[in-house]
Amino acid sequence: MGARGTWLVVGVVATVVAAVVSLGEVGGSSARLSDSASTSDGPVVVTSGSASLTLDALALPADPLYPGLTLRGPVTATNTGTVGLSLGVAAATVTSVHADTAPVPALLLGLGTANSSTDCRAGRAASVWSGTATDRPAAASAPTSVVLAAGESRTLCVSVAMGDDGRSASQGLGDLALTLRLTGTQV
C-alpha cells in the first residue's frame, strides 16, 4: 500500500472518529468525570430516614344514620418516623353483618383536618378527600393536602353521610363497619 492508500485509510478513520464524537454530542452536553476518595478512616455508612405513621382509634357517634345525616369522628395521625409524610387514602370499605341479605348503601365518606376533636364533631373541618366505598382510590393512594413533618401530630376528621335519597333497602342493616385506610408517602 502506497502513501496515497495510507492517507486514504487515515482520512476515513479520522472521519469516522469525528462522526462518532459529534453524534455523542447530539441532544445535550456530556462530560466524563472521574474522582476517587480514600475511606482509610473506616467504612462509610449511608443512612436514610424511616417512614412510620400511627393513628388513634376512630370513634364515630353511635347515632343511627339516616338520609341527610352526617356523622363525624376525630382521629389523631402522628408521624413517628424521621421523614415528612404526605397522607393519602388507599382504600375505603363499608360492610354490614347483614350484607348477604341487603345491599350496603352508598355512603359518602370524607376526610378532613380540624384544629381539635371538638371542631371535628361540630363539622368545622377542612375537607381534603371525599368518596364512596364503591369509588376505589388509585392503588398508590388518592393524595390529600395533608403533610406531616417528622414527629408532628394532626387531628383528622372522618365523616360518614347518607344522601337524601337513601334507599329503603338500607333499613335494618344493623351495625356498619367502616374502613378508611390511610397511607404516608415520604416527601
Protein Blocks (a to p, Z undefined) as FASTA:
>chain_A
ZZklmmmmmmmmmmmmmmmmmmmmgoiacddddddddfkloccddddddddddddddddd
fbdcdehiacddddddddfbfbdcddddfbdcdddfklmmoccddddddddddfbfklmm
nopacdfbdcdfklccdfkopadfbdcdehiacdddddddddfklcfklgonlpaddddd
dddddZZ
